[in-house]
Structures are given as C-alpha cells and as structure tokens.
Amino acid sequence: MEQLLNYPKAEKKGALKMMPLELHGEEVPRVRTYWKSELATMYRVSPKTFSSWLDRFIEQLYALGYKRTSKKLYPNMVALIFDKLGEP
C-alpha cells in the first residue's frame, strides 16, 4: 500500500498524473485484444474451463458482439471479463 501513497506530485497544479504500479516482477495485464486460449492460460485454467466461466455472464458478452465460436476477445469484452472474474 505504501507504493500507492508515495508517488511524485504532479508538475502542474491540479493536473493528475497516472503512476504505474509495480508488482515486484509481475506484469499488470492490459485491456487489449486477446485470444480466448491466451486468457485461459493467464487464468491458469484450460480453455474449456475458461469458456464455462464465461457462461456466467454470457448475455452481457453477447451484447458486446461475442459468439460461442469467437476465438478473439476484443478490449470491450476483456474489460467485462476482468470486471467479472478479476484480473488474472
């Protein structure tokens, strides 16, 4: 928690600056286009298990353009997945 509190102040008054969060050698997952199998690997489960996890909020994914046969998951879908399952 100390990492979040000890950051340099913004140069201009009132300006906000985003500071990267370091996770001691771990890379923070970005919201970008991923292959479904790539996300399954990030969550350390099989693609079949990952697909069953998506069933919990499948209607919301359908609204974003997802199909059961989709192999690519676009940033809007990935953002929803990270919101529902947490970041890997």
Summary of the structure (lengths in Angstrom):
residues: 88
radius of gyration: 16.7
end to end distance: 19.6
largest distance: 50.6
contacts: 168
relative contact order: 0.16
helix: 44%
strand: 7%
